[in-house]
Amino acid sequence: MVDLALSTDQQDIVDEARAAARAFLAPRATQYDRDAAFPRANITDLHEAGLLGLLIPTEYGGTGADLTSWALAVAELAEACGSTALIFAMHSSAARLLAADAPTNPYAAQVLKEVTTEGKLLSFGFSEPGTGGNILNPQLRATADGDRIHLKGTKAFCTGAGHADYYVINGHSGETDFRRSQTMAVLPADQPGLTVKEVWDAMGMRANSANTLLLDCHIPLHGAVGGPGGGMAHLPHALPALTLGLSAASLGIARACQAFADHHVMTRTLAPTGRPLAAFQAVRLHVADIATHVHTARLALLHGAWTAENDPLEVLSVLNTTKYICNKAAIDVADTAMQVTGGHGFLRANPLERHYRDARAGAVMGSNLDALRDAIGKAALGLDPRSDTITAPTGEPRP
């Protein structure tokens, strides 16, 4: 059974994230968005607040937080600045992947200690120009070459590219066995043969700096998480956090839209009645729709986080649903909030316009909404999520 009540330690983490979001992220969010500038000061403040190491085990200087408190912390950050929350989510997911390798790989342990002591920033490079978010089929080659691994290919939409200190990227190992088909590589930003192509000029998440990585380089064997061809075994440590992070960012954006809309309808009066907009039933119905979406998304996030920690057999199916609900909620809430606030919400002087644009990001990052719906439909029908082949049903239908 999912326990929705937070422990004292969990609530403390959420409170710390909320305090940092309100003190540092919120005042800078508009300017970072307008300038499409990487939020370096925010990352520094998150490090000084001890948040960059939330998912890093205590033996490497981190907090060792669980996924529930971490996901709710991401939502708090996103309510203030969606771009910073997304950078933080990618960083933390990469850290969780390295933490799984650190007990047997001193290099991974060293990187984690640099995060907690120096504030080094991590990023993922999974998306590619030809395959999008299909991380199970990378086109980048990661082939063994003596005592090194040759990485050759391109990664697209890499969050924080050009600003991160380390990148975790996946490539095809050349092995025909699916279980050994992926190599996860850790590269420092100054890796020879690694080039950042700055292309990010997006509608939303403008401070995300999701640029392109061009790779033609050789890395030592210890730079491969789990060794050459060992990446697939470590994906279960990264993917739940990655999906939860994208979901939590959408929840935070939805809550920001909700807060703006609620304040507007309570304080905006309609002439000549002198009554606030909230006095009209039609407006309250929109407010109810917003509240319902936000509540449902929060429950989905908590369920997804609990499943990721406790039920590995169901985690993929549940997290697909979690991400779909949260991403869709952000879009629907932003749209409804814009409707009830009218021209005020449309103005760039108000934050709703930024949240409205940022809300669209979750629908196209990671698995997009249509891909999620397809996966959810396959799961509901008991079909293979990796295949489009359907055989005729046998036996009696399920009760």
N, C-alpha and C positions, 0 to 999 in steps of 0.2 A: 504494500500500500504506500502511495506517495504521501509523505508528510510535508504539508505546505507551510508549516511553522518553521521559522528560521531560528537556529541556535543563537546564543549570545555572540559567539565568535563570528558566525555568518553575518549577523546584523552589523557587527562592528566593521567588517570589510565593506559592506554596502554603504554604511555611513561615511567611511573614509573616502570612498569613491565619490559620493554625493558632495562632500565638502570640497574636494579637489575640483570637481566639475563646476561648482558654483563660484569658487574663489578664483580659478585660473582659466578654465576652458571657456565658460560662457562669455566673459568680457572680451575675449579675443576672436570669438567664432566668426563674427560678421566680417571682420577685416581679413582674416585668413581666407574666407570664402571669396571675397571680392578680388583679392590679389592672387588667388589660386596658389598660395604660398604654403610650403610644408610647415606644419606647426611645431617647429623645433622647441620653442619655449614650453609648450605643453608637455612634450616628451620629457624634458628636463624636470619639470614640476612633478610629473607622475613618478619619475625615478626617485626624487627626493621625498615623495610621500610613501615610498616603499611599494608602489603598485606594479611596477614593471616585473617584479618577481613573484606575482601572486600565484602562478601555476608552477613555479620552480620549487622543488623540494627544499626543506630546511637545511639539509646537509650541504647545499650549494649556496646558501645565503638567502633563499627565498622564503615565502610564506607557507607554501604547501597547501594552498587553499583548495577546496573542492570546487567542482564545476558549477554548482548552484550559486554559491556566493560570487564566484567569478563572473558568471553570466549576468547576474543582477548588477554587478559593478559595471560591466560593459554598457548595460542599459542606462545607468546613471550618467556615464560619460557621454553617451549618444544624445541624451536629452539636452545636453549643453552644446556638443559639437560632434556631429556625425562622423566627420573625417577623422578626428582624433580617436574616436571610439573604434573605428574600423582599423586604423593603424595598430592600436593597442590589441585588438582581437587577433589580428594576423601575427603580431609579435608573440603573444602568449601561446597561440597554437603551435608556432614553431618551437617555442621553449618547451612545451609539453612533449613534443616529438624528441627533442634532444635529451630531455630528462629520462626517457625510456632507454636511451643508449648510453647515458653517462656512467652507469655503474661498471661498464666494461670498456668504455672508450674515454681515455683521459682528455682527448681533444674536445669532446662534447661537454665534459665536466668543466673544462677551462672556459669555454664559451659561456656557459651558464653563470660561472662565477664573475665573468666580465660584465654580464648583464646586471647582476645584483650589486656589484661593487662600483662599477664605472658607468652604469646606465647605458650600456651598449644596446642597440636596437636590432631586432631580428625581423626578417620578412620572408614570406613564402613566394615562390615562383612556380606555380602549377599550371596556370592558363597558357595556352599557345594560340598562335594565329590560325592554325588549321583545325584544332580540335576544341577550342574554347575551354570550358570548364570540365571536360571529360578527362579527369586526371588519371584514369586507369589505362589510358591509351596515349601516352606521351610520344611525340615525334622526335623530341630531342634525344640524341644518342648519348649514352653513358657507358662506353665500352672499355673493358680492361686493356691496359697497354703496359705490360710488364708490372712494375711496382707502382703504377699510377693509373688513374682513370681519365680517359679523354671525354670531355663534355663538348658537344657540338650541336648547336641549334638556337632556337629563339623562344623566349618566354614573354608573354604579353600581359598587360594589366597587373604588373607586379607592384603591389602597394609599397609605397615608400622608396621605390627604386631611385637611386641617386642620393639617398639620405640614410638608409639602413647601414649598419656596420657589418652584418652578416646576412647572407641569403641562403635559404633552404630550397633547393629545386629538385624536381624529379625528372628522371630520364629513363629511356628503355635500355635495359642492360644487354639486350641481344639474346637473352635466354628464351627458349620456346616454352618452357614451363611457366605458366602464368604466375605461380607463386614466387618465382625468382626473376620476374620480368622487369622489376623496377629497382633502380638505384636512387637513393635519396642522398644528395650531396650538400655539404655545408661549405660555403665559399665566403671568404672575407671580401669586403667591398673593394680592396685593392688587389684582388686576384688578377695576375696577368692573363690577358685574353678575355676578360669580362668587360663589356662595354654597355653603358646605359644610354639608351636613346630616349630623349625627353619628348614625349608625344602627348602627355596628359593635358587636355583642355576640355573638360567635361561639363555637362549640364549641372550635375550634382556631385557631391563629395569632392568639391574642387580642390581642397587642400590635401587630397589623398596621395597625390604624386604617383599614380599607378602607371609607371612608365614601362618601356620595353627593355628586356635584357638580351644582349647578343653575346653568345658564348662560343668560344673556340679555345679551350684551355685544358690543362692537365692538372689534376689535384692528387695529393697523396691518398693512399688507401684509407687512412684513418679519417679522411674527410667524408667517407660514405657511412651514413647512419645504418648500423647493422651489417656493414661490410658491403662489397659489391653484390648487387642482386638481392640485398636484404631489406630493401625499402618497404616491400609489401607487408612484411610482418610488423612493421612499426606504424603503418598508416592508421590502425585503430586507435593509436594514442593521439593522433593529430586531427583526424577528420571530425570526431565529435565536437572538439573545441572549435574547430573552424566553422562548422555548421551552426553551433550554438552562438558563436560570436556574431555571425551575420544575422541570426535571428534576434539576438539581444539588441543589436544596433537598431533594427527595425522597430522593436518595442520601444526603445528610448525615443526615437524620432516620433512615433505615434503619440507618446505621452507628452512630448513637447508641443505637438499640434493641439492636443487636448487641452493643455494648460492655457494656451493662447486663446483658443475658442471659448473656453469656460469664462476666462476673465473678460473677454470682449462682450459676451452676451449678458453678463452680470453688470457691467459698467456702462454700456452703450445705451443711451435712451433714444426712443423713437418719438420725434416731434410729430404732431402736437400733443401726443398723449402724455409725454413725460415719464413713460413707463420703460423699464429696461427691456431689452430684447427677450430676456429670460421669462418675461411675463406672458409670452405668447406660446401657445401649445405647439405650433408648427416648429418653432425654434427648439423647444425642449425635446421634440421627437428626434431631431438631428443630434442633439447633445446625448440622448439615450443611445443612439446608434454608435456614436464615438465611444462612449463608456463601455458598451458591450464589446466592441472590437478590442479595446485595450485590455479589458478583463480577460477575454478569451485568449489573447496573445500571451499574457502573463502566465496563465495556467498552462498553456502549451509549452512555454519556455521551461517552467518548473518541471513539468512532466518529462520533457526531453532531457534536461540535466540529470534528473533522477535515473532515468533509463540508461543514460550513458555511464553512470557510475555503478549501476546495479544489475543491468540486464543486457549483456553484450549481444545476445542472440536477436534481440528485438530493436537494437539501437538504430540500425540503418532505416528501417521502416518508420520508426517513431520520429526520428530527426528530420526525415523528409517532410512529414506532416507538420512538425514544429516550424520548420523554415517557411513552408508554404503559408501557414496561418499568420505568422509574424510579418512576413514580407507583404502579404495581401492586406493585413490590418493597417500597416503604415500607409499604403497607397490609399485605402478607403478612408482612413481617418483624415489624412491630409486633404483629400478631395472634399470631404464633408466640412472640415474646418474652414476651408477656403469658401465654401458655399455660405456658411452662416456668418462669416466675418466680412464678406463682400470686398469692397475696394480697399478696406484697411488691411486685410490679409494679403492683398495683391501687391501692396507697396513694398519696395525693397527696403524701406526704412524699418519694416517690421520683420521679425524672425520667421514668420510662417512661410514667407516666400522661399527662404532657404530650406526649411524643413520639407516643403512641398517637393522641391527638386531632389533633395537627398533621399526622400522616401522611395524614389524610383530605383535607386541603386540596388537594393536587395533583390529586386525582381530579376536582375540580369547578372548579378555576381554569384559565383558558385553555380549550382544548378539553377537554371531559370525557372519561372513559374510553370511553364508548360511541361518541362522535363520533370519537375516535381510532381505535377498532376499525373503524368504518365506512370511514374514510379509508384505513386500512391495507389493508382488504379490497378497496376499489376499486383501489388501486395494484397489488395482487397480481394483479388480473384485467385490468389495463390499461384501466380505465374512467376517465372524466373525473371528477376529484375534486369538481367543482362541480355535477355533474348527477346526477340519479337516473334519467335516461333510459338504457335499455339496448337496444341493437339486437342482432338475432340475429347470432351469430358467422359469419364466412365463412372459407373456406379450411381448411387442415389445422390441427389443434391444435399448440401449441408442443411441441417435443421435451422 
